[in-house]
């Protein structure tokens, strides 16, 4: 019923931490073996999807304090480290180390949060904002 009314599809076997915010929840899909850590922010149209292999652990594992931008797709049994920020529309198909900032299709790590306690999910500062950019060491 929630899937039909709210356009959110969270598999009953998915593991969800506490303090998760589904911001503008429309179009969110979280697969069967996915794990979403504590204090994560998930914007609209995010997919935590499977690799297509049946009967195996095939969905992503998202660390604590992660911000997943609108339209981001994280596919397969991969790990997104604690404190990562994934930009809008990004396709993540490989692991991201903790505190990484990734954008693009496929995802490219463009920086890293300087503060090891950073939780981008709390500040919700989008890439390109003064508040966000001050705390990131960019690689490009």
N, C-alpha and C positions, 0 to 999 in steps of 0.2 A: 504494500500500500504506500509506503514512504517513497519507494522508487517511482511510482506513477505520479503521485501528487507533488513531490519535491524535486523530481528528476535527479535524485541522488541514489546511487547503487553501491551499497557497502555489503560485501559478502558476509554472512553470519560467522564464518570462521576467521575473518580478518582480525588481527590483534591491534587494538587502539589504546594508546596511552592516555593519561589524563591531561586536561588543559588544552585540548585540541579545538581550534577554531576553524569552522568551515565557513569562510567569508563568501557571501553571495553563492551559496552552495549549489546552484544549478549546474548540472552536468558532471558532477564528481563521481568517479568510478574507482572503487578500491577492491581489488581482487582477493580471492580466497586465502592465499598464503602470505598476503602483504602484512607488514608490520609498520605501524606509524607510531613514532616515539612520543614522549611527553612534550607538551607546550609547543606543538607544531601549528602553523597557520597554512591552510590549504585554500587557495582562491578558486574561483569558478572554473569549470571545465578541465580540472586536473584528472589525469588517469594514472593510477598505479596498477599497471596491467601485467599480464603474464607473458611468458615466452612461447606459449602454445603447446608446451609439452604437458601431457596429462599425467596425473599420478605422481608428480614430483613437486618440490618446492620451487615455484616458478614466478613468484611475484617479488617486488622490491621490498627492501628493509630500510626504513627512513629513521634516522637518528633523532635525538632530542633537539628542540629549538630550531627546527628547520622551517624555512619559508619557501613554499612552492607557489610560484607565480601563476597567473591566469593562463590556462591552456597548456600548462606543462604536462608532458607525458614521460613517465618513468617506467620503462619496460624491461621485464626479465628479472631474474634472481640476482639483483645487484644491491650494493649498499651505498646509501647516501649518509655521509658522516654527520656527527653532531654539529649544529651551528652553521649548516650550509644555507646558501640562498640560490635558488634556481629561478632564472628569469622567465618572464612570460613567453609562452610558445616554445620553450626549450624541449628538445627530445634527448632524454638521458638514457643511454644504453650501456654505459660502463660505470664502475664505482667512482664516487667522488670522495676524496679524503675530507676529514673534518675541517670545518670553517672555510670551505671553498665557495667561490662565487662562480657560477656557470651560466652561460647563455648559448643560444644557437642550435642549429640542426645540422649534424649532431652536436651535443653539448661540448663546449670548449671552456676550460677553466681559465677565467680572465683575471682572477685575483684571489685574495685570501684575507679573511678578517684578521686584523692585527690583535685585537683583544681576544684572548683565548676563552673568555667567558661569554663572548657575544652570542646572543640568541636573536637572529634577525626576525624570527617569528614574533617576538614581543614588540620591537620597534616598528615593524611593518614599513620600513623606509624602502622605497623602490629604488632600483639602480638609476643613477643619474641625478638623484637628489643630493643636496649638500650634506644632509645628515648621514646618508648611507655612504657616500663617497669618502667622507673623512675617516671612516673606520676601516677602509679597505686598502690593502697594498696591491695595486694593479700590476699585472704582468705585461700589459701591452702599452 
